[in-house]
């Protein structure tokens, strides 16, 4: 198979940054213009002018899933790996590569985003046989707290740039929609309500938009290799609009993906 690393801009143009053999997933857009991606259980970097992926040293962590995100100060990358624990666990590594430092005590924990001040990571987790929920973990102490309840499944969290909201996809009574909630677990709001299955919301850094992935009605989970769409909606709420349609799904838009200036975002599609 092939993977196309794509960039969407606000004029509607989609450009292919690089085409790769095999499955490449989950682009982050770094402050220097580089993209961080996952492939073959490893972390890779695509420099602003590079024409190939370069591996990032993550030490013993060589079974990464596609949940990763650079810290707000650009000094570290939070990754999810299972080598040490047998289940997904969140670690920090220097952005240039190095030895991982464990952040989450409990597993499984799947990394998704950072608080704007860099003090906490927001991630999905499952505890004690319960459903997957949204957790905040202090990166220094490892103390965590769940900020969602009463969902059959909550996943894909990402902070707004002002830190006032955590956006996520939540399932209730078989419907998967985009929601947002305050970091203290209050103010829960449903932001989409339609027949599609909505996953992985990402607020833009300029506070204007949220991009998310939409599966066809009836889709279970977040599978790969499906006909999916990207939707853009106002960050204040309201009707969204479809901006792209392609073959993708799992791996296309899992993690924070916006350019730092909000001019566009990166995603992956998998041409037939």
C-alpha positions as CSV (number, residue, x, y, z in Angstrom):
1,X,0.0,0.0,0.0
2,X,0.9,3.7,-0.3
3,X,0.5,6.6,2.1
4,X,0.1,10.2,1.0
5,X,1.1,12.8,3.6
6,X,-1.2,15.7,2.7
7,X,-1.6,19.4,3.7
8,X,-5.0,21.1,3.6
9,X,-5.1,25.0,3.4
10,X,-8.0,27.4,4.0
11,X,-8.4,28.1,0.3
12,X,-9.5,24.4,-0.1
13,X,-6.3,23.3,-1.8
14,X,-4.8,19.9,-0.8
15,X,-1.2,19.2,-1.6
16,X,0.7,16.0,-1.2
17,X,3.8,16.6,0.9
18,X,5.2,13.1,0.4
19,X,4.1,9.7,-0.9
20,X,5.5,6.7,1.0
21,X,5.4,3.0,0.5
22,X,3.6,1.2,3.4
23,X,1.4,2.6,6.2
24,X,2.4,6.0,7.6
25,X,0.1,7.5,10.2
26,X,-0.8,10.4,12.5
27,X,1.0,13.6,11.5
28,X,1.9,16.3,14.1
29,X,2.9,19.7,12.7
30,X,5.9,21.1,14.6
31,X,6.9,24.7,15.2
32,X,9.8,24.5,12.8
33,X,7.6,23.2,10.0
34,X,8.6,19.5,10.4
35,X,6.0,16.8,10.6
36,X,6.2,13.9,13.1
37,X,4.6,10.6,12.0
38,X,4.3,7.0,13.0
39,X,5.3,4.0,10.9
40,X,6.4,0.4,11.7
41,X,6.1,1.1,15.5
42,X,8.6,3.9,15.3
43,X,8.5,7.7,15.3
44,X,9.7,9.5,12.1
45,X,10.4,13.1,11.2
46,X,9.8,14.8,7.9
47,X,11.8,18.0,7.8
48,X,10.3,21.1,6.0
49,X,12.4,20.6,2.9
50,X,13.1,16.8,3.2
51,X,12.1,14.3,0.6
52,X,12.2,11.3,3.0
53,X,11.3,10.3,6.5
54,X,14.1,10.2,9.1
55,X,13.8,8.0,12.2
56,X,13.6,9.6,15.7
57,X,15.5,7.8,18.4
58,X,13.0,6.7,21.1
59,X,15.3,4.4,23.0
60,X,13.7,1.1,24.2
61,X,10.3,2.3,22.9
62,X,10.0,0.5,19.6
63,X,6.4,-0.6,19.7
64,X,4.8,2.8,19.4
65,X,1.2,3.2,18.3
66,X,0.1,6.3,16.4
67,X,-0.6,8.5,19.5
68,X,2.0,11.2,19.9
69,X,2.3,14.9,20.2
70,X,5.1,17.5,20.7
71,X,5.1,19.6,23.8
72,X,4.0,23.3,23.6
73,X,7.6,24.4,24.2
74,X,8.9,22.1,21.4
75,X,11.4,20.4,23.7
76,X,9.8,17.0,24.0
77,X,7.4,14.6,22.3
78,X,4.9,12.5,24.2
79,X,4.6,9.0,22.8
80,X,2.6,5.9,23.5
81,X,4.5,2.6,23.6
82,X,3.9,-0.9,25.1
83,X,7.4,-2.5,25.3
84,X,7.9,-1.9,29.0
85,X,4.4,-2.5,30.3
86,X,2.7,-4.8,27.7
87,X,0.0,-2.2,27.2
88,X,0.0,1.4,25.8
89,X,1.8,3.8,28.2
90,X,2.7,7.5,27.8
91,X,6.3,8.6,27.8
92,X,8.3,11.7,27.1
93,X,11.4,11.8,24.9
94,X,13.5,14.8,23.8
95,X,12.3,16.1,20.5
96,X,15.8,15.3,19.0
97,X,15.5,11.7,20.4
98,X,16.7,10.0,23.5
99,X,15.7,7.9,26.5
100,X,11.9,7.8,27.3
101,X,10.7,8.9,30.7
102,X,7.4,7.3,31.8
103,X,4.5,9.7,32.5
104,X,1.4,7.6,33.1
105,X,1.4,5.1,36.0
106,X,-1.7,3.2,34.9
107,X,-2.2,1.4,31.6
108,X,-3.6,1.3,29.0
109,X,-3.1,5.0,28.3
110,X,-3.1,6.5,24.8
111,X,-1.5,9.9,24.3
112,X,-3.4,12.6,22.4
113,X,-2.6,16.2,23.4
114,X,-1.1,18.7,25.8
115,X,-2.5,21.5,28.0
116,X,-1.2,24.8,26.6
117,X,1.0,25.4,29.6
118,X,2.7,22.0,29.1
119,X,2.0,20.8,32.6
120,X,-0.4,18.1,31.7
121,X,-1.1,15.6,28.9
122,X,-4.6,14.7,27.9
123,X,-5.1,11.1,26.9
124,X,-7.5,8.2,26.6
125,X,-7.4,5.4,29.2
126,X,-9.2,2.4,30.5
127,X,-9.2,1.6,34.2
128,X,-10.5,-1.4,36.1
129,X,-12.4,-2.9,33.3
130,X,-14.4,0.2,32.8
131,X,-15.0,2.1,29.5
132,X,-12.4,4.2,27.8
133,X,-12.4,7.7,29.1
134,X,-10.5,11.0,29.0
135,X,-7.8,11.6,31.5
136,X,-5.5,14.5,32.5
137,X,-2.1,13.5,33.9
138,X,0.5,15.8,35.5
139,X,3.8,15.3,33.6
140,X,5.9,15.8,36.7
141,X,4.0,13.8,39.3
142,X,2.1,11.3,37.2
143,X,-1.1,12.0,39.1
144,X,-4.1,11.5,36.9
145,X,-7.8,12.3,37.0
146,X,-10.7,11.3,34.8
147,X,-12.7,14.2,33.3
148,X,-15.5,12.3,31.6
149,X,-18.2,10.0,32.9
150,X,-21.4,8.6,31.7
151,X,-20.0,7.8,28.2
152,X,-19.9,4.4,26.7
153,X,-16.6,5.4,25.1
154,X,-14.7,8.7,25.1
155,X,-11.6,9.1,23.0
156,X,-9.5,11.4,20.8
157,X,-9.0,14.4,23.2
158,X,-7.3,17.7,22.2
159,X,-7.1,21.0,24.1
160,X,-8.3,24.3,22.7
161,X,-5.3,26.8,22.5
162,X,-6.6,28.9,25.3
163,X,-6.9,25.9,27.6
164,X,-10.6,26.4,28.4
165,X,-11.9,23.3,26.6
166,X,-11.0,19.7,25.9
167,X,-12.6,18.5,22.7
168,X,-13.2,14.7,22.2
169,X,-15.4,12.2,20.6
170,X,-17.9,10.5,22.8
171,X,-20.3,7.6,22.4
172,X,-23.7,7.4,24.0
173,X,-26.5,5.1,23.1
174,X,-24.7,4.0,19.9
175,X,-24.2,7.6,18.6
176,X,-20.6,8.9,18.3
177,X,-20.4,12.7,18.2
178,X,-17.9,15.5,18.9
179,X,-18.1,16.9,22.5
180,X,-16.2,19.4,24.6
181,X,-15.8,19.7,28.3
182,X,-14.0,22.0,30.8
183,X,-10.6,20.6,32.2
184,X,-12.3,20.3,35.6
185,X,-15.0,18.0,34.1
186,X,-17.8,20.5,34.0
187,X,-19.7,22.3,31.2
188,X,-20.1,19.2,29.0
189,X,-21.4,20.2,25.5
190,X,-22.4,18.1,22.5
191,X,-21.0,19.8,19.4
192,X,-22.2,17.5,16.6
193,X,-25.5,15.6,16.2
194,X,-26.0,13.8,13.0
195,X,-26.0,10.4,11.4
196,X,-22.3,10.3,10.8
197,X,-19.7,8.7,13.2
198,X,-17.5,11.6,14.3
199,X,-13.9,11.1,15.6
200,X,-10.7,13.0,16.5
201,X,-11.6,16.7,16.8
202,X,-8.7,19.1,16.6
203,X,-9.2,22.8,17.5
204,X,-7.1,25.2,15.4
205,X,-4.5,27.3,17.3
206,X,-6.1,30.6,16.2
207,X,-9.3,29.7,18.0
208,X,-11.5,29.7,14.9
209,X,-12.0,26.1,13.7
210,X,-12.2,22.5,14.6
211,X,-11.4,19.8,12.1
212,X,-12.6,16.2,12.7
213,X,-13.0,12.9,10.9
214,X,-16.4,11.6,9.9
215,X,-17.1,7.9,9.2
216,X,-20.3,6.7,7.5
217,X,-23.3,6.0,9.7
218,X,-23.1,2.6,11.4
219,X,-19.3,2.4,11.5
220,X,-18.0,0.8,14.7
221,X,-14.8,2.0,16.3
222,X,-12.3,3.9,14.2
223,X,-11.2,1.4,11.5
224,X,-8.6,2.0,8.8
225,X,-9.1,1.9,5.0
226,X,-12.6,3.3,4.8
227,X,-14.2,6.0,2.8
228,X,-14.2,8.9,5.2
229,X,-14.6,12.7,5.2
230,X,-13.0,15.6,7.0
231,X,-15.3,18.3,8.4
232,X,-14.6,21.8,9.5
233,X,-16.7,23.5,12.1
234,X,-16.6,26.8,14.0
235,X,-14.9,26.5,17.4
236,X,-17.8,28.4,18.9
237,X,-20.2,25.7,17.7
238,X,-22.6,25.6,14.8
239,X,-22.9,23.9,11.4
240,X,-19.8,22.4,9.9
241,X,-19.0,21.7,6.3
242,X,-17.3,18.8,4.5
243,X,-13.9,19.8,3.2
244,X,-12.4,16.6,1.9
245,X,-13.3,13.0,1.1
246,X,-10.8,10.1,0.7
247,X,-9.7,6.6,1.7
248,X,-8.5,6.7,5.3
249,X,-9.7,6.5,8.8
250,X,-7.5,5.1,11.6
251,X,-4.1,6.9,11.1
252,X,-5.4,9.8,9.1
253,X,-6.0,12.4,11.8
254,X,-5.5,10.8,15.2
255,X,-3.3,13.5,16.8
256,X,-2.9,17.3,16.9
257,X,-2.3,18.2,13.3
258,X,-2.6,22.0,12.8
259,X,0.2,24.3,11.6
260,X,1.2,26.6,14.5
261,X,-0.3,29.7,12.7
262,X,-3.6,27.9,11.9
263,X,-3.1,28.2,8.2
264,X,-3.8,24.5,7.5
265,X,-3.3,21.0,8.9
266,X,-1.7,17.7,7.9
267,X,-3.5,14.4,7.4
268,X,-2.9,11.0,5.7
269,X,-4.8,9.3,3.0
270,X,-4.3,5.9,1.5
271,X,-4.9,5.8,-2.2
272,X,-6.0,2.5,-3.7
